[in-house]
Amino acid sequence: MRSTRTHRRNTALAVAAVAALSLGLTACGGDDKGTRDEGAATHASAPAEAGASSGSGTGGSTTAGGDASAAPGKASGTSGSGGGSAGGSAGGGTGTGAKNAAAGGGKTPSCTFQDVRVTAAKADETPTEHIVLTAVNKSSRACRLDGYPLIAFGQIQTAKDIPAVAKSKPAAPVVLQPGAPAYANVRVVLGGVHEDNKVVDSFNVNLFTGTAPTEGSIVVKAPAGGIAVDEAAAKTGYWTQELRNGADEF
């Protein structure tokens, strides 16, 4: 019985020793494998980080260098996709601007006093309160008749400039081809002859370039018998292609 127990105990001790040795080897192997895995991961991540750092540095250097040197580089015609796009956009903008500038430069020039002949006629009414001015392009080129006739009934240096009626302003520019006319309705008095009226045989008309009066005036002969003018009541309409009911009645 004793020897059997001793054998069993020895056998149990041997098994336990083997198990302990196995566990030790397993633990040691696990640590070794873990160390190798960690080393592999560290080794793998190191190039990645280096690559990222290198890429970032290279990219940053390229970008910064590109931006810093792009001013002369891209302006001088870098043909990369970014430079091409920027150059294309700039070129497109410049082209559009050039076209607009060309179109602006190619617009019909304003009529000058040398381009038009202005005549005056009494309106068909009794008593006469209005006259109609007719401007004909006597030049060999088209011109644009801006604004309204700037009228002075009397000495041009001292006479009152007759104000314009805003509602008579046309929506589109008045462009006159050679020989073509434009018209302006002018009120010279209100309520017929008055003791304050003055009779004039001629008067001066200036033209505009845009919104600024141009140099040189046109002397317009009054209709036969002259016209009675009350400067306080006088108004002028804008130049229009034709006289319009309503807008040109004032």
C-alpha positions in Angstrom: 0.0 0.0 0.0 2.8 2.4 1.0 4.8 1.7 -2.2 1.7 2.2 -4.3 1.1 5.6 -2.7 4.7 6.5 -3.1 4.6 5.6 -6.7 1.4 7.5 -7.2 2.9 10.5 -5.4 6.1 10.3 -7.5 4.0 10.0 -10.6 1.9 13.1 -9.6 5.1 15.0 -8.8 6.5 14.1 -12.2 3.3 15.1 -14.0 3.3 18.4 -12.1 6.9 19.0 -13.0 6.3 18.3 -16.6 3.2 20.6 -16.5 5.2 23.3 -14.8 8.0 23.0 -17.4 5.5 23.1 -20.2 3.9 26.3 -18.8 7.3 27.9 -18.4 8.2 27.1 -22.0 4.8 28.4 -23.2 5.2 31.6 -21.2 8.7 32.0 -22.5 7.6 31.3 -26.1 4.7 33.8 -25.7 7.0 36.5 -24.5 9.4 35.8 -27.4 6.6 35.8 -29.9 5.1 39.0 -28.4 8.5 40.7 -28.4 9.0 39.7 -32.1 5.5 41.0 -32.9 6.1 44.2 -31.2 9.4 44.6 -32.9 7.8 43.9 -36.2 5.1 46.4 -35.6 7.6 49.0 -34.5 9.7 48.3 -37.5 6.8 48.5 -39.8 5.5 51.7 -38.3 8.9 53.4 -38.4 9.1 53.6 -42.2 5.4 54.5 -42.3 6.1 57.4 -40.0 9.3 58.3 -41.8 7.4 58.1 -45.1 4.6 60.2 -43.8 7.0 62.7 -42.4 9.0 62.7 -45.6 5.8 62.9 -47.7 4.5 65.7 -45.5 7.8 67.5 -45.7 8.1 66.9 -49.4 4.5 67.9 -50.0 4.9 70.9 -47.7 8.1 71.9 -49.4 6.6 71.5 -52.8 3.6 73.5 -51.9 5.4 76.1 -50.1 8.1 76.2 -52.8 5.4 76.2 -55.4 3.5 79.0 -53.8 6.6 81.0 -52.9 8.1 80.6 -56.3 4.8 80.4 -58.1 4.5 84.1 -58.3 7.3 84.2 -60.9 7.0 80.5 -61.8 3.3 80.2 -62.5 3.1 83.6 -63.9 5.8 82.6 -66.3 3.6 79.8 -67.5 3.9 76.7 -65.3 2.1 74.0 -67.2 1.2 71.7 -64.2 -2.5 71.0 -63.5 -2.7 73.5 -60.7 -0.7 76.1 -62.6 -2.6 75.4 -65.8 -5.9 75.8 -64.1 -4.8 79.0 -62.4 -3.2 80.2 -65.6 -6.3 79.2 -67.5 -8.6 81.0 -65.1 -6.4 84.1 -65.1 -6.2 83.9 -68.8 -9.9 83.4 -69.2 -10.5 86.4 -66.9 -8.1 88.5 -68.8 -9.6 87.4 -72.1 -13.1 88.2 -70.9 -11.9 91.6 -69.6 -10.1 92.2 -72.8 -13.3 91.4 -74.7 -15.4 93.6 -72.5 -12.8 96.4 -72.8 -12.8 95.9 -76.6 -16.6 95.9 -76.5 -16.6 99.1 -74.4 -14.0 100.7 -76.6 -16.1 99.6 -79.6 -19.3 101.3 -78.4 -20.9 104.0 -80.5 -19.2 107.3 -79.6 -21.2 110.2 -78.3 -22.4 112.8 -80.8 -20.6 116.1 -80.7 -21.8 119.5 -81.9 -20.0 118.8 -85.1 -21.9 115.6 -85.8 -25.5 116.9 -85.6 -27.7 119.6 -87.0 -30.4 120.9 -84.7 -33.6 122.7 -85.9 -36.6 124.0 -84.0 -40.3 124.0 -84.9 -43.3 125.3 -83.1 -45.7 122.6 -81.8 -49.1 122.4 -83.4 -51.0 124.2 -80.6 -52.5 127.5 -79.7 -51.1 129.4 -77.9 -47.6 128.0 -78.5 -46.2 126.6 -75.3 -43.8 124.0 -76.8 -41.3 123.7 -79.5 -39.8 120.4 -81.0 -36.1 120.1 -81.5 -34.9 117.8 -84.2 -31.3 116.6 -84.3 -30.0 114.9 -87.5 -26.8 113.1 -87.7 -24.9 114.9 -90.5 -21.7 112.9 -90.1 -20.6 109.8 -92.0 -20.6 107.6 -88.9 -23.1 106.5 -86.3 -23.1 108.4 -83.0 -25.0 108.2 -79.7 -27.1 111.2 -78.6 -26.7 111.3 -74.8 -29.1 112.8 -72.3 -31.1 115.9 -73.3 -30.4 119.1 -75.1 -28.7 121.5 -72.7 -30.5 124.7 -73.7 -29.7 128.3 -72.9 -32.2 130.9 -74.0 -29.9 133.9 -74.2 -26.2 134.5 -73.5 -24.7 131.1 -73.0 -22.5 132.3 -70.1 -25.4 133.9 -68.1 -28.6 132.2 -69.3 -30.3 129.6 -67.1 -29.9 126.0 -68.1 -33.3 124.5 -68.8 -33.9 121.5 -66.6 -35.0 118.1 -68.0 -38.1 116.1 -67.3 -37.1 112.7 -65.9 -40.1 110.7 -67.2 -39.1 111.5 -70.8 -35.8 109.6 -70.4 -35.7 106.7 -72.9 -34.9 103.2 -71.7 -32.3 102.5 -74.4 -29.5 104.7 -75.8 -30.4 106.9 -78.8 -28.0 105.8 -81.6 -28.2 107.8 -84.8 -27.1 106.3 -88.0 -25.9 108.9 -90.6 -28.9 111.0 -91.7 -31.1 109.7 -88.9 -33.1 112.1 -86.6 -33.9 112.3 -82.9 -36.4 114.5 -81.2 -36.8 116.5 -77.9 -40.0 118.2 -76.8 -39.4 121.6 -75.1 -41.8 123.6 -73.1 -41.0 127.3 -73.5 -43.9 129.0 -71.7 -46.9 128.0 -69.5 -50.2 129.5 -70.2 -49.4 131.6 -73.2 -47.8 135.0 -73.5 -46.9 136.7 -70.2 -45.3 140.0 -69.4 -42.2 138.2 -68.1 -41.7 136.3 -71.3 -38.8 137.3 -73.6 -38.8 136.7 -77.3 -35.7 135.1 -78.8 -34.7 134.6 -82.4 -32.0 132.0 -81.6 -30.7 130.0 -78.7 -27.9 127.7 -77.8 -27.9 123.9 -77.4 -25.1 121.9 -75.9 -24.8 118.1 -76.0 -23.6 115.6 -73.5 -20.9 112.9 -73.4 -22.3 110.5 -70.9 -23.4 112.8 -68.1 -21.0 115.7 -68.8 -21.7 118.6 -71.1 -19.3 118.6 -74.1 -17.4 121.6 -75.4 -19.0 123.6 -78.2 -22.6 124.7 -78.6 -25.0 124.6 -81.5 -26.7 127.9 -82.3 -30.4 127.1 -83.2 -32.5 129.5 -85.1 -35.9 130.0 -83.7 -39.0 129.5 -85.9 -40.2 132.4 -87.9 -41.3 135.3 -85.7 -39.2 134.1 -82.8 -40.5 132.3 -79.7 -41.7 133.7 -76.4 -39.8 132.1 -73.5 -40.4 132.0 -69.8 -37.3 130.6 -68.2 -39.0 129.9 -65.0 -41.5 127.6 -66.7 -39.3 126.1 -69.4 -38.6 122.4 -69.4 -36.9 120.1 -71.9 -37.4 116.4 -72.6 -34.6 113.9 -73.3 -33.6 113.0 -76.8 -35.7 110.2 -78.2 -36.0 108.2 -81.4 -39.6 109.5 -81.7 -41.9 111.7 -79.7 -44.1 109.5 -77.4 -47.5 110.3 -76.0 -47.5 110.7 -72.2 -43.7 110.6 -71.6 -43.0 113.6 -73.7 -46.0 115.6 -72.8 -45.4 118.1 -70.0 
